[in-house]
């Protein structure tokens, strides 16, 4: 085995497209866009593509779960 054939760990993206964020959360694409527009999740536009922070999606999910637990 040569040094160049070592297996690399898969990369977990920090930013998700709207479609990926939709799949990640189970919400519709439209719902993810509305979360961004309402500033409930962090993200930014890179050209025409809207990228959403995975961390902000996790925080949003945690907030919603905490609301339901009360």
Buried (B, 14 or more C-beta within 10 A) or exposed (E): EEEEEEEEEEEEEEBBBBEBBBEBBEBEEEBBBEBBEEEBBBBEEEEEEBBBBBEBBEBBBEEEEEEEEE
